[in-house]
Amino acid sequence: MTDPGLLLAIDIGNTSVAMGVYEGERLAATFRIATDRDNLPDEYAMLLLGLLRSRDIEIGRIHAAILSSTVPPLLNTFRQVCRDYFSVEALVVGPGVKTGIRVLYDNPREVGPDRVLHAVAAMHHYKPPLIIVDVGTALVFDAVSREGDYLGGAIAPGIAIATEALISRAAMLYRVSLERPPNPIGRNTAHSLQAGIVFGYAEMVRGMVRRFKEQIGEDATVVATGGYSSVIAEEAGCFDAVEDDLNLEGLRLVHEANL
């Protein structure tokens, strides 16, 4: 029986690089490393090869790769990693690549590939209309119409970015863990910060979801993703599903669409 091989999916974000290995439709392994714009291809390759070996992934079985990036300088870095260490030419998500979804942005080239991938993956699992909330480096809301078209969305500073900006500008404030405080009315600095961040972002998410539903339908399914989605999921109370690997699933589906 012929070995169908493995697909290496890499999503390069501003904060971290998410990587997944697919065996058919099964996500066999996932990894996440910090994004470092100064790393050379060989340095990223050593990290990736070590991670793959730690999960007993046979390097020789990787027969294809697909990349998406919101950090343009790193795109060629990872293309070179795929060429030099896996002997594959990676498919890059961008203009001219089939995604199976129509983008109705004024200028489709302005839409980050991660946003399109999230929409593709959400469409695969849920019936539109859809609202996708990415609680990551930025807080991003995207809308998919009842007809399955990507409509656009909204972008706000992410939880971590906003928190760091506040602390860096206010001498008497300090870093706190992003967790639910005992009360919305903080009685100390740590709880006050947690209340403003956790409850404040939860209210923003709930309010934006409400506004999106007014535009695309009250029956819209709300799908959350991103590293901080679990922080506000319970407080926001408006997510129908949380999908940790929505970006990787989108990469797999786009790869299939372009075979």
N, C-alpha and C positions, 0 to 999 in steps of 0.2 A: 504494500500500500504506500503510495507516494505521500511524503510528509508535506502538508500544506504550508508549513513554516509559520513564523511569528511576525506580527506587525509591531513595530516600535512607534508609538505615538508620543510626540513631545510638544508641550504647550509652554512657550516662553513668556512668562509674565514679568511685570515690573518688580515684584517682590520675590517670587519663586518660580522655579521651572518644574512643572508637573510632567511626569513621564509614566507611560503605561505600556505594558506588553500584552498584546491580544493574541490568543490562540482561537481563531475563528471569531465568534461573538463573545467569547469568555475573556474577561479581564484577568489575566493570570498573575499580574504583579503591578504594583504602583510604587512610585518613588517621588520624592519632592526634595529639591535642593534649593539653596538660596541663589538668587540671581546675582551674578557678579560680572559686570560689563568688562572687567579687566582680565578675566580668565581667557587663556588661549585654548584653541581646539584640543590640544593634547591634555590640558589640565581637566577640561570637562570630560574628555574621553576616559581618563583614569578614574574619575568619580563614577561615571556611568558603568564602566566595565566592572568596577568593584561592587556596585550595587546589584548588577545582574548576577554576578557570581554568588553573592550572598543569598540569593533566592534560587540558586541552582538553575538559572536560565542559561541554556546552551547558546552561546554567542553565534555559532554557525547556523542556527535555525532561524535567525532574523533575516527575512527575505525581502522586507519592504519597510519603509519609514514614511511618516507624514509629520510635517512641522507647521505650527502656527506661532506667530510672535507679535507681541506689542512692543518689543524692544528691537527695532530694526538693526542696530549694529551686531546683535547676536545671531541673526538669521543665518548669515554666511558661516559663522562659527560652527553652528550645529549642522549645517549642510556638509561642511568639511569633515566633521566627526563621523557622519553617516557614510561618507565616501571612503574615508581612510580606515575606519575601524570595522565597518559592517559591509563594505563593498556594495552599497545601495545608493541610488540617487533618490533623495527624499522628495516627495510631493510637498509643495509649499502652498498652504491655503492663501488664496489671494485672487485678484482679478483673473478671469479665464478658467478658474477651477469650478467644476460643477458642485453645487451644494444641494440642489433640489428644492431651494426656497427662493422666492422672488423678494428682492430687497427694494423697498419703496422709499428709502432715504433719498433726500434731494440729490446728494452725490454719493452713490453706493461705495465709492472708493474710500470715503471717510469713515465708514463703519469698521470698527476693530474686528479682526477675525474671531476673537474670543466671543464677541456678541453674536455673530452669525452661528458659530459652533454651538453655543448654548441653545439658540433657537432651533437648530437642526435636531439636536438631541432631544429637546423637550417635545418637539413635534413627533418624534419617533415613539414616544412613550405616552403622550397625553393628547387628547383631542382639543384642538383650538376652539375658541380664543384662549391665548396663554399670556401670562405675565411672568417674566423671568426676573428674579431679583438676585443679583450677584453681589454678595457682601464680602468684598475682597479689598484690594488696594484702593479701589474706588467703590462707591456704592452705586451700582448701575441697575436701572430698571429698563427692561425691553418688552415690547408688545408684539404679539403675533395675532393677526386678525382671524376672524372666523373662517376666512377663505384660505388661511395658511400662508399669508404674506407677512414678511417682516416689516413692521411699520416704523420703527424708531424707538426712542425712549428718553431717558433722563439720566444725568450723571451728576453725582455729588461727591465731595471728599469722603474717602473711606474712614472707618472708625479709627484705625491706627494712625493714619495721616493727620486727622483732625486732632487726635489726642496728643501726638508728638508736637504739632504746631502750637497747641495751647500751652503745653508744659515748657516748650522752648522760649515762649514769650512772657511767661508769668513766673517770676523768680520764686514765689512761695508755694508753687504747686510741684508735684512730683508724680512719678509713674505709679500706677496702681494696676492690680490685676483686673482684667475685663470680666467681671462677674456681677451677678445681681446683688445690690445692696439690700439691707433689711427693710429700708423705707425710702420712699421718694424724697423725703425731707432728710437730707444727710445731717448728722450731728457732729461730724468731723470731716476733715478734708478728704480723706480716702473715700468715705461713703458719699460725700457730695459729688466728687468726680465720677464715681461709679453711677450715681443716680442720673447725672446729666448725660453721661455717655450711653449707658445701657437703656434707660427709659427714654431718653431723648431720641436716640436712633430708632428705637422700636416705634415710637410715635411717628417719626418721619416715614418709616417704611409703611406703617398702617395707613397713614394719610395719602401717600403716593399711590399705594395699591387701590385705595378707594377712588382716587381721581382717574386712574387708568381704567378701572371697571366702568366708570361713568362714560368713557369713550368707546370701549370695545365690547362691553357686555358684563352684566353682573354675574354671569355664570362662568367667567374666565377662571381657568385653573392657575393657581399661583405656585410657581416652582422656584425654590431657593437653592442657591449654590454659593460657593466661595468659602474661604477659610474661617470667616467670622459669622457664618450663617447660624451656627449653633448658639452663639452668644445672645442673639436677639430673637431666635425662633419662638420660644415660649412666650416672651413678653409681647412680641408683635401680634401673635395669635392669628395671623392671616395667611400662613403658608399651608398649602394643601400637600406639599411634598418637599423634602430636602434631598437633593441629589449631589453627593460629594464629587463625583467624577463626571459631571455633565460635559466638561470641556474635552475629556479624553474620549467619551462616547461619541461626541460630535466629530472628532477626528477620525474615529473608526468608520463612521457612516459616510463621511466625505471621501475617505479612501475607497470604500466600496463603490461609491457613485462614479468614481473616476477610473475604475478598472477597465 
